[in-house]
Amino acid sequence: MLVSNLARLLFCILPVLTDAATLFAAQSNGHLTTLSLTRHGKSYSLTATFTTRDAGGNPSWLNIDSKQRLLYCLDRGQSNATRGSLNSFRIGKNGVLEKIASVDAPFSGVAAAYFDLSNGRRAYVTASYNKSAIAAFAFPPTGVLEPPSQVLYPTSTTVGPVPSRQNGSFSHHVILDPSRKFILVPDLGADLIRVYTYHPDDVAPLVERAPLRTEPGAGPRHGVFWRAPGKEKEEWFLLVNGELSQMVYSYRVRYVEDGLEWEKVDEVVALGELGEGLQMNQASTSEIAVSPDQRFVVVSSRQHSFNLSPLYQKEESDSLSTFRVNDDATLELVQIVPSGGYLPRQFSLNKKGDKVAVGHQVNGTVVIWERDIESGMVGEKLAEVKLSGPAVFVGWDE
């Protein structure tokens, strides 16, 4: 009888404890934290399970190689520093991080992308915002790091429509194009996206080609390539969020000799009618991401974007906006919802697309939202955790 009762108890308990996911969060107070999202029946909990301060003084961007069990952490450097750093970790059991290496990187690194080169080495390209810089690293895909083989310092001689933010070059993202021939770097200060070719074995030298120019005052921050689902032979588009204009743009991309050309297809206000009447840079956009099924694009807005609207003055939160991407790359607003905190600098969708993880700078929280794959709509809050400092990046280990 005792064995029978124990078996029944285990049958009831085991299904509740088997659904868990690991995430990593970078905090600008110097902490790099492992999070565990665990399902308990119909509810979830989000807890910090591991923290290290061995990732530089101001971690800003994470690249997670789940297959090789590696994590790269770009540190932008503290405000009084002259340089940042790039740090690598081995991902162990339960998300425990073991430091492998660290090398100097240009100051104020805010974004990076990695990809494998033709000789089996790994390219890692970073973008720095203040004192605009683009750095090209190449090293083995084992976590061993080497100093950058090239650092470029873009300049801009014109002042844009938002002088306080556009009085120079400000690189903000790194994008590898679908052909894997070009590296794109949005320049918020110069209102353009810089285009580079790279060496297939060494990544360096990066060679600049003709840029893609946005509207004056757009302040391009991040971008993502998109193609209509199920149309593998069709043309490519680039979706871009204008941080300063608070708009979302879609551009048709054409490959030409030694470069790229584009033409604008659509532009929409990131906050829909919530954004009407707002001045430039009043509720700036931050992150943009395409859903795994390529049917929707999600954009975050900052600086108390819900509070600024007369429609939602009592909602103490910034925003997540979802747009349906039609086959011709026109954008159709689906939903605007609270992000769950202040200043969502970055967010990540999981691979399945049924959850969104949002990190908030001001109140230092990571919030996990339910997302309906079919409608694209963000639903209930599943879990939330308060960290020791500003959450500037959160990514899924999957």
C-alpha positions as CSV (number, residue, x, y, z in Angstrom):
1,M,0.0,0.0,0.0
2,L,2.9,2.4,0.9
3,V,4.5,1.8,-2.5
4,S,1.2,2.3,-4.3
5,N,0.7,5.6,-2.5
6,L,4.2,6.8,-3.3
7,A,3.8,5.9,-6.9
8,R,0.6,8.0,-7.1
9,L,2.4,10.9,-5.4
10,L,5.3,10.8,-7.9
11,F,2.9,10.6,-10.8
12,C,1.3,13.9,-9.5
13,I,4.5,15.7,-8.9
14,L,6.8,14.7,-11.7
15,P,4.9,16.4,-14.6
16,V,4.9,19.6,-12.7
17,L,8.7,19.8,-12.4
18,T,10.0,18.9,-15.8
19,D,9.3,22.1,-17.8
20,A,12.2,24.6,-17.4
21,A,14.2,27.0,-19.5
22,T,17.5,28.8,-19.0
23,L,18.1,32.5,-19.8
24,F,21.0,34.8,-19.3
25,A,20.8,38.5,-18.4
26,A,23.4,41.2,-18.6
27,Q,23.3,44.0,-16.1
28,S,25.1,47.3,-16.5
29,N,26.2,47.2,-12.8
30,G,28.7,44.5,-13.8
31,H,26.6,41.4,-13.1
32,L,26.0,38.5,-15.6
33,T,23.1,36.3,-14.3
34,T,21.7,33.0,-15.1
35,L,17.9,32.7,-14.8
36,S,15.7,29.6,-14.6
37,L,12.1,29.8,-15.8
38,T,10.2,26.8,-14.3
39,R,6.7,25.7,-14.9
40,H,4.6,24.5,-11.9
41,G,1.4,23.2,-13.4
42,K,-0.3,26.3,-14.8
43,S,2.0,28.8,-13.2
44,Y,5.7,29.8,-13.7
45,S,8.5,31.1,-11.5
46,L,11.6,33.0,-12.6
47,T,14.7,32.8,-10.4
48,A,18.3,33.8,-10.5
49,T,20.4,30.7,-10.1
50,F,23.9,31.9,-10.8
51,T,25.7,35.3,-11.0
52,T,29.3,36.3,-11.9
53,R,31.0,39.7,-11.8
54,D,33.8,38.5,-14.1
55,A,32.3,39.9,-17.3
56,G,33.7,43.4,-17.2
57,G,32.3,46.5,-15.4
58,N,29.4,47.2,-17.8
59,P,28.1,44.1,-19.6
60,S,25.9,45.3,-22.6
61,W,25.3,42.5,-25.1
62,L,25.3,38.7,-25.1
63,N,25.8,36.2,-27.9
64,I,24.7,32.7,-26.9
65,D,26.1,29.7,-28.8
66,S,23.9,27.0,-27.3
67,K,25.3,24.3,-29.7
68,Q,28.9,24.8,-28.6
69,R,27.9,25.7,-25.1
70,L,29.6,29.1,-25.2
71,L,28.5,32.6,-24.2
72,Y,30.2,35.8,-25.3
73,C,29.7,38.9,-23.2
74,L,30.5,42.4,-24.6
75,D,31.4,44.9,-21.9
76,R,31.1,48.5,-22.9
77,G,33.3,49.8,-20.1
78,Q,32.3,52.0,-17.2
79,S,31.7,55.7,-17.9
80,N,35.2,56.8,-16.9
81,A,36.9,54.0,-18.9
82,T,38.9,54.3,-22.2
83,R,38.1,50.7,-23.3
84,G,35.7,47.9,-22.9
85,S,36.2,44.1,-23.1
86,L,35.0,40.9,-24.7
87,N,34.6,38.0,-22.4
88,S,33.9,34.3,-23.1
89,F,32.3,31.7,-20.9
90,R,31.6,28.0,-21.0
91,I,28.0,27.2,-20.2
92,G,27.8,24.4,-17.7
93,K,25.1,22.4,-16.0
94,N,22.1,24.5,-14.9
95,G,23.6,27.5,-16.7
96,V,26.6,27.9,-14.4
97,L,29.2,30.0,-16.3
98,E,32.9,29.2,-16.3
99,K,35.2,32.0,-17.5
100,I,37.4,31.1,-20.5
101,A,39.1,34.3,-21.7
102,S,38.9,38.1,-21.9
103,V,40.4,40.7,-24.3
104,D,40.2,44.4,-24.7
105,A,37.5,45.8,-27.0
106,P,36.7,49.4,-28.1
107,F,34.9,51.5,-25.5
108,S,31.1,51.7,-25.5
109,G,30.4,48.4,-27.3
110,V,26.6,48.0,-27.5
111,A,26.0,45.2,-30.0
112,A,27.8,42.4,-31.7
113,A,27.3,39.5,-34.1
114,Y,29.3,36.3,-34.6
115,F,29.5,33.9,-37.6
116,D,31.9,31.2,-38.7
117,L,34.5,31.8,-41.4
118,S,35.4,29.6,-44.3
119,N,38.5,28.3,-42.5
120,G,36.7,27.2,-39.4
121,R,37.6,30.2,-37.3
122,R,34.9,32.5,-35.9
123,A,34.3,36.1,-36.7
124,Y,33.0,38.5,-34.1
125,V,32.1,42.1,-35.1
126,T,31.1,44.8,-32.6
127,A,29.6,48.2,-32.8
128,S,30.4,51.0,-30.3
129,Y,28.1,53.9,-29.7
130,N,30.1,56.6,-28.0
131,K,33.3,57.3,-29.9
132,S,31.8,55.3,-32.7
133,A,33.8,52.3,-33.5
134,I,33.5,49.0,-35.4
135,A,35.8,46.2,-34.4
136,A,36.5,42.9,-36.2
137,F,37.7,39.9,-34.2
138,A,38.7,36.4,-35.4
139,F,39.4,33.5,-33.1
140,P,38.8,29.7,-32.7
141,P,35.2,28.6,-32.0
142,T,36.3,27.2,-28.7
143,G,36.0,30.2,-26.4
144,V,39.6,31.3,-26.8
145,L,39.8,35.0,-27.7
146,E,42.2,37.1,-29.6
147,P,42.5,40.9,-29.8
148,P,40.6,42.7,-32.6
149,S,42.4,42.5,-36.0
150,Q,40.8,45.8,-37.2
151,V,39.1,48.7,-35.6
152,L,37.3,51.3,-37.7
153,Y,36.2,54.8,-36.5
154,P,33.3,56.0,-38.7
155,T,32.7,59.8,-38.8
156,S,29.9,62.1,-39.8
157,T,30.4,65.7,-40.8
158,T,26.8,66.8,-40.7
159,V,24.4,67.4,-37.8
160,G,21.0,65.7,-38.1
161,P,17.5,67.0,-37.2
162,V,18.1,65.8,-33.6
163,P,21.3,67.7,-32.8
164,S,21.7,66.3,-29.3
165,R,21.8,62.8,-30.7
166,Q,23.1,63.4,-34.2
167,N,26.2,65.5,-33.9
168,G,28.4,62.7,-35.0
169,S,28.6,59.0,-35.9
170,F,26.9,56.6,-33.4
171,S,27.1,52.9,-34.5
172,H,24.4,50.8,-32.8
173,H,24.0,47.3,-34.3
174,V,25.7,44.6,-36.4
175,I,23.8,42.6,-39.0
176,L,25.1,39.8,-41.3
177,D,23.1,39.8,-44.5
178,P,21.4,36.6,-45.8
179,S,24.0,36.1,-48.5
180,R,26.7,36.2,-45.8
181,K,28.7,38.6,-48.0
182,F,28.0,41.9,-46.2
183,I,28.0,43.3,-42.7
184,L,25.6,46.1,-42.0
185,V,26.0,48.6,-39.1
186,P,23.2,51.1,-38.4
187,D,24.5,54.5,-37.6
188,L,22.0,56.4,-35.5
189,G,23.9,59.7,-35.7
190,A,24.4,59.8,-39.5
191,D,21.0,58.5,-40.6
192,L,22.4,55.6,-42.6
193,I,23.3,52.0,-42.5
194,R,26.9,51.3,-43.3
195,V,27.7,48.4,-45.5
196,Y,31.0,46.4,-45.4
197,T,32.5,43.4,-47.1
198,Y,34.8,41.2,-45.2
199,H,37.6,38.7,-45.8
200,P,36.2,35.1,-45.8
201,D,39.1,33.7,-43.8
202,D,40.2,36.5,-41.5
203,V,37.1,38.8,-41.4
204,A,39.5,41.8,-41.6
205,P,39.9,43.9,-43.6
206,L,36.3,45.3,-43.5
207,V,35.9,47.4,-46.6
208,E,33.1,50.0,-46.7
209,R,30.7,50.1,-49.6
210,A,28.0,52.6,-50.4
211,P,25.7,53.1,-47.4
212,L,21.9,52.7,-47.2
213,R,20.4,56.1,-46.3
214,T,17.3,56.6,-44.2
215,E,15.1,59.6,-43.8
216,P,16.7,62.5,-41.9
217,G,16.0,62.2,-38.2
218,A,15.2,58.5,-38.4
219,G,18.1,57.5,-36.1
220,P,18.4,53.9,-37.3
221,R,19.1,51.7,-34.2
222,H,18.6,48.0,-35.0
223,G,17.6,46.0,-38.1
224,V,16.6,42.5,-39.2
225,F,16.3,40.9,-42.6
226,W,13.0,39.4,-43.5
227,R,11.4,37.4,-46.3
228,A,7.8,36.2,-46.7
229,P,7.4,32.8,-45.1
230,G,7.3,29.9,-47.7
231,K,8.9,32.1,-50.4
232,E,12.5,31.0,-50.3
233,K,13.3,32.3,-53.7
234,E,11.7,35.7,-53.2
235,E,13.3,39.0,-52.5
236,W,14.7,40.1,-49.2
237,F,13.5,43.1,-47.1
238,L,15.2,44.9,-44.2
239,L,13.0,46.0,-41.2
240,V,14.5,48.9,-39.2
241,N,13.4,50.7,-36.1
242,G,14.1,54.4,-36.0
243,E,15.1,55.2,-32.4
244,L,14.7,59.0,-32.9
245,S,11.7,59.1,-35.3
246,Q,9.9,56.4,-33.3
247,M,9.0,54.8,-36.6
248,V,9.3,51.2,-38.0
249,Y,10.5,51.0,-41.6
250,S,10.5,48.2,-44.2
251,Y,12.9,48.4,-47.2
252,R,13.2,46.2,-50.3
253,V,16.8,45.2,-50.6
254,R,18.5,44.6,-54.0
255,Y,22.0,43.0,-54.5
256,V,24.2,45.0,-56.9
257,E,27.8,44.7,-57.8
258,D,29.9,45.1,-54.7
259,G,27.0,46.3,-52.5
260,L,23.3,46.7,-51.7
261,E,20.6,49.1,-52.7
262,W,17.2,49.6,-51.1
263,E,13.9,51.3,-51.5
264,K,11.4,52.1,-48.8
265,V,8.2,50.0,-48.8
266,D,6.4,51.2,-45.7
267,E,6.7,53.2,-42.5
268,V,4.5,53.1,-39.4
269,V,4.5,54.8,-36.0
270,A,5.9,52.3,-33.5
271,L,3.2,53.3,-30.9
272,G,0.3,53.7,-33.4
273,E,-2.1,56.3,-32.1
274,L,-0.4,56.3,-28.7
275,G,2.6,58.0,-30.5
276,E,0.6,60.7,-32.3
277,G,1.8,64.1,-31.2
278,L,5.0,62.9,-29.5
279,Q,8.1,64.8,-30.4
280,M,11.2,63.1,-31.8
281,N,13.2,61.1,-29.2
282,Q,10.4,61.4,-26.7
283,A,9.5,57.7,-26.7
284,S,12.4,56.2,-28.5
285,T,12.3,52.7,-29.9
286,S,15.0,50.2,-28.7
287,E,14.7,46.6,-30.0
288,I,13.2,45.0,-33.1
289,A,12.7,41.3,-33.6
290,V,10.9,39.1,-36.1
291,S,8.8,36.1,-34.9
292,P,10.2,32.6,-35.6
293,D,7.4,32.0,-38.2
294,Q,8.3,35.3,-40.0
295,R,4.7,36.6,-39.7
296,F,5.2,39.3,-37.2
297,V,7.6,42.0,-36.0
298,V,7.8,43.2,-32.4
299,V,9.3,46.6,-31.4
300,S,9.9,48.0,-27.9
301,S,9.5,51.7,-27.0
302,R,11.1,53.5,-24.0
303,Q,11.0,56.5,-21.7
304,H,7.6,55.9,-20.1
305,S,5.9,55.5,-23.5
306,F,2.5,54.5,-22.0
307,N,2.5,57.3,-19.5
308,L,3.1,59.9,-22.2
309,S,-0.1,58.9,-24.0
310,P,-3.4,60.4,-22.8
311,L,-5.0,57.0,-23.4
312,Y,-2.9,55.2,-20.8
313,Q,-1.7,57.7,-18.3
314,K,-2.2,55.4,-15.4
315,E,-0.2,52.5,-16.9
316,E,3.3,52.6,-15.3
317,S,5.1,50.8,-18.1
318,D,6.8,51.2,-21.4
319,S,5.6,49.4,-24.5
320,L,5.8,46.4,-26.8
321,S,4.2,46.8,-30.3
322,T,3.4,44.0,-32.6
323,F,2.9,44.4,-36.4
324,R,1.8,41.8,-38.9
325,V,4.3,41.7,-41.8
326,N,2.3,41.2,-45.1
327,D,3.9,39.4,-48.0
328,D,4.8,42.7,-49.6
329,A,6.5,43.9,-46.4
330,T,3.8,46.4,-45.5
331,L,3.2,46.6,-41.8
332,E,-0.2,46.3,-40.0
333,L,-0.5,47.1,-36.3
334,V,-1.8,44.1,-34.3
335,Q,-1.3,45.2,-30.7
336,I,0.4,47.5,-28.2
337,V,0.8,46.3,-24.7
338,P,2.8,47.2,-21.6
339,S,6.4,45.8,-21.4
340,G,6.0,45.4,-17.7
341,G,8.6,48.0,-16.6
342,Y,10.7,51.1,-17.5
343,L,13.2,51.3,-20.3
344,P,13.1,47.9,-22.1
345,R,16.4,48.3,-23.8
346,Q,16.2,44.8,-25.3
347,F,13.9,41.7,-25.5
348,S,14.1,38.2,-26.9
349,L,11.6,35.7,-28.3
350,N,12.2,32.1,-27.6
351,K,12.6,29.7,-30.6
352,K,9.1,28.4,-30.4
353,G,7.8,32.0,-30.3
354,D,5.3,31.5,-27.5
355,K,7.3,33.6,-24.9
356,V,8.9,37.0,-24.8
357,A,11.6,37.9,-22.3
358,V,12.0,41.7,-21.6
359,G,14.8,43.3,-19.6
360,H,14.2,46.7,-18.0
361,Q,16.9,49.2,-17.2
362,V,15.3,51.6,-14.7
363,N,13.6,49.1,-12.4
364,G,16.0,46.2,-13.1
365,T,13.4,43.5,-13.9
366,V,13.2,40.7,-16.3
367,V,9.6,39.9,-17.3
368,I,8.4,36.8,-19.2
369,W,5.2,37.2,-21.3
370,E,3.0,34.6,-22.9
371,R,2.7,35.0,-26.6
372,D,0.1,33.5,-28.9
373,I,1.9,32.1,-32.0
374,E,-1.1,32.2,-34.3
375,S,-2.4,35.8,-33.6
376,G,1.0,37.2,-32.6
377,M,-0.5,38.8,-29.6
378,V,1.3,39.1,-26.3
379,G,-0.8,37.8,-23.4
380,E,-0.5,37.2,-19.7
381,K,2.6,37.9,-17.6
382,L,4.1,34.5,-16.8
383,A,6.9,35.5,-14.4
384,E,9.1,38.3,-13.2
385,V,12.3,38.7,-11.3
386,K,14.0,41.7,-9.8
387,L,17.8,41.8,-10.4
388,S,20.5,43.6,-8.6
389,G,20.9,46.3,-11.3
390,P,19.7,47.5,-14.7
391,A,18.8,44.6,-17.1
392,V,20.2,45.6,-20.5
393,F,20.1,42.2,-22.3
394,V,18.2,38.9,-21.8
395,G,18.5,35.9,-24.1
396,W,17.3,32.3,-24.1
397,D,19.7,29.3,-24.0
398,E,18.2,27.0,-26.6
